[in-house]
Amino acid sequence: MQNYSVQQFIKHFDLQPHPEGGYYKETYRSDEMIPVNTLPSGFKGDRNMATAIYFLLEKGNFSAFHRIKSDECWHFYAGQTLEVYMIMPDGNLKIIKSQQVKFFSMWYLPIPGLLQLLQTVHHSVLLGVLWFRDSISEILNWYTLHN
């Protein structure tokens, strides 16, 4: 991956194995909480308003299908083609390849409820992910009502 090896990124950022595949390190967790009774169904407890991680997916590896509950914002830092397989809420499969965007750019995936799988093709990929526990408009509505 450019001038760094996968092992150098893992060591430098103190990345740990992620249960769905790849490696990660939490970099941010907001102190502000959203009570479970104000969240959409499917959440089992209070949630931080936002969290962020570094995420590294090495060449030939994948992140297993998992359901997205929150909006996501991805920032690409290093590597090449990442394929994102999404089973949309209507059951259709959508595939997006990161080569369609420039690195150091962002993707937004505001589709809570979809199933998602990540896979690398020829090289490893390092990205950052920011989660919002509900859509931005819902967070702003909640914040306005409670402050």
C-alpha positions in Angstrom: 0.0 0.0 0.0 1.9 2.9 -1.3 5.0 3.3 0.8 3.8 1.3 3.8 3.2 -2.4 4.4 0.1 -3.8 6.0 2.1 -4.7 9.1 3.4 -1.1 9.4 -0.1 0.3 9.3 -1.3 -2.3 11.9 1.6 -1.4 14.2 1.5 2.4 13.6 -2.3 2.7 14.3 -2.4 -0.1 16.9 -5.1 -1.9 14.8 -6.8 -5.0 16.2 -8.6 -7.8 14.4 -12.2 -6.9 13.6 -14.8 -9.6 14.2 -16.2 -9.2 10.6 -12.8 -9.3 8.9 -9.9 -6.8 8.6 -8.4 -4.7 11.3 -9.6 -1.6 13.2 -9.0 1.0 15.8 -11.6 3.2 17.4 -10.5 6.9 17.1 -13.5 8.7 18.4 -16.6 8.2 20.5 -18.9 11.1 21.3 -19.8 11.7 24.9 -23.3 12.7 23.9 -25.8 9.8 24.2 -29.0 9.1 22.4 -31.5 7.3 24.6 -32.8 4.0 23.1 -36.4 5.1 23.3 -35.7 7.9 20.8 -33.9 5.6 18.3 -35.5 3.6 15.5 -36.4 -0.1 16.2 -33.5 -2.5 16.1 -31.3 -0.7 18.6 -30.9 -2.5 21.9 -29.6 0.3 24.1 -28.5 3.9 24.3 -26.0 4.9 21.7 -23.3 7.4 21.4 -24.2 10.1 18.9 -21.2 9.2 16.7 -18.2 6.9 16.6 -15.2 6.7 14.2 -12.6 4.1 13.4 -9.6 3.4 11.2 -10.3 0.2 9.2 -7.8 -1.8 7.2 -8.8 -4.6 4.8 -5.8 -6.5 3.5 -5.4 -7.8 0.0 -7.6 -10.9 -0.7 -9.6 -10.5 2.6 -13.2 -9.4 3.1 -15.5 -8.0 5.8 -18.4 -10.4 6.2 -22.0 -9.4 5.4 -23.3 -7.3 8.2 -26.4 -5.1 8.6 -25.9 -1.3 8.7 -28.0 0.4 11.4 -26.6 3.9 11.0 -25.5 6.4 8.3 -21.8 6.0 7.5 -19.1 8.3 6.1 -16.0 6.7 4.7 -12.7 8.5 4.1 -10.1 6.7 1.9 -6.4 7.0 3.0 -4.4 4.4 1.1 -4.7 1.4 -1.2 -6.7 0.6 -4.2 -10.0 -1.0 -5.4 -12.4 -1.8 -2.6 -15.6 -3.5 -3.7 -18.7 -2.9 -1.6 -21.5 -5.4 -2.0 -24.8 -4.1 -0.7 -28.1 -5.9 -0.5 -30.6 -3.1 -0.5 -33.7 -3.0 1.6 -35.7 -4.1 -1.5 -33.5 -7.2 -1.9 -31.5 -6.0 -4.9 -27.7 -6.4 -5.0 -25.7 -3.2 -5.7 -21.9 -3.3 -6.2 -19.7 -0.2 -5.9 -16.0 -0.1 -6.6 -13.8 2.4 -4.8 -11.8 3.0 -7.9 -14.7 5.1 -9.0 -13.7 7.8 -6.5 -10.4 9.5 -5.7 -8.5 8.7 -2.6 -8.6 11.2 0.2 -12.2 11.6 -0.8 -15.4 10.6 1.0 -18.3 8.3 0.4 -21.6 8.5 2.3 -23.8 5.5 2.7 -27.0 6.8 4.2 -29.0 3.6 3.8 -29.5 2.1 7.3 -31.0 -1.4 7.1 -28.9 -2.7 4.2 -26.6 -5.7 4.3 -23.0 -4.9 3.3 -19.9 -6.9 2.5 -16.5 -5.3 1.7 -13.8 -7.0 -0.4 -10.4 -6.0 -1.7 -9.3 -6.9 -5.2 -5.6 -6.4 -5.9 -4.3 -4.3 -3.0 -5.0 -3.6 0.7 -7.2 -0.6 1.6 -7.0 1.8 4.6 -10.0 3.9 5.3 -11.7 5.8 8.1 -15.4 5.3 8.9 -17.6 7.7 10.9 -21.0 6.3 12.1 -24.0 8.4 13.0 -26.4 6.5 15.2 -29.3 7.7 13.3 -29.8 9.8 10.2 -28.4 13.3 10.6 -31.8 14.8 10.4 -33.0 12.6 13.2 -30.0 13.5 15.4 -30.6 17.2 14.8 -34.3 16.7 15.7 -33.4 14.9 18.9 -30.7 17.4 19.8 -33.1 20.3 19.3 -35.8 18.7 21.4 -33.5 17.8 24.3 -31.3 21.0 24.5 
